Amino acid sequence: MDQLEKERIVRVNIINIFKEYYSTPHTEEEILDICPEKNFGDNLVAYYEAILDIFLIDSKHLINITGDVKHTIRQVVKLWKMTPHSAMPW
């Protein structure tokens, strides 16, 4: 998987997680600039735990992925370790 594909997968998933946890009417571009810590006081733990679980990131990296959604996406791309079973077989 190339870097662009990895970034696209991370972006789509994090935006979907954000929409699921915060039920916000914002567009995807607006969501990128939102900082959950400032705008949403609740569900922070569930939101970040979902990101850690989906991308198989150790919880010790939680501090690295907080901040606005753009920052979270950039950090998750760096931290996401592809497992041998996560790649398509073809």
N, C-alpha and C positions, 0 to 999 in steps of 0.2 A: 504494500500500500504506500503510495507516495504521500508527501507532506500535505499537498492540497486536499487530497481525499480525507486524510486524517483530520485536518482542520475543519472540513465541511461536516464530518460526522460529529465532532465535538460540538460545533456551533449548533447544529440542529438539535442534538440531544439536550444540551444545556438550556436552550431557549424553550424546548418542550417541557423540561423539568420546571423551569421558572413559571411558565404559564399554568402548569398543573398545580403548583403550590401556592401561587399568588393570584390566580384568576384575574389578571389585569387586562384592561382593554387596549393597552399600548401595542403599537406595531413592533415588529421584530427589530427594526432599527432603533426605536426608542428604548426597547428593553436593553439593548447593549450598553446604554449609558446609565442604567439604573443601578444603584448600589443597594442591595437588599438590606444591609445593616442600617442604612439611614431611612429607607422608605417603608420597610416592613419589619416590625419588631418581633412578630411571631413566625413560627415555622422555619426559622433559620437553621436549626439543627437538622430537621428532616430534609430540607433543601440540599444542604451541603453533604449530608450522609448519602443521599441518593446519588449525587455526583461521584463521591468516592467509591460507592458500590458499583456503579455502572462501569466506571473506567478502571476499576481494580487498583485504586490508589490507596496507599497506606494512610491511616488516620493521622499519623504524625505530620502529614503535609497539609492538614486542614488550614493552618495559618497562611499557607502560600496561595490558597485559592479563594480567599475572601476578598471582598472589594467589589467594584462594579462588574457587571456581567462580561464586558470585554476583557477585563483583566483575568477573570476566572477562566474564560475560554483559552486565552494565551497560556496560562499556567497549566491547565489540564492537558493541553497539547504537549507541553514539555514533559509532564509527569506521567502521562499515559504510557504504560508499558504494554506492548502488544504481546499477548501470550501465544504460544504455538497453536493453540486451538481456536484463536480468534480470527485467523485469516481464512479466506475462502479457499477451498481445495483446488480450484482450477487455475 
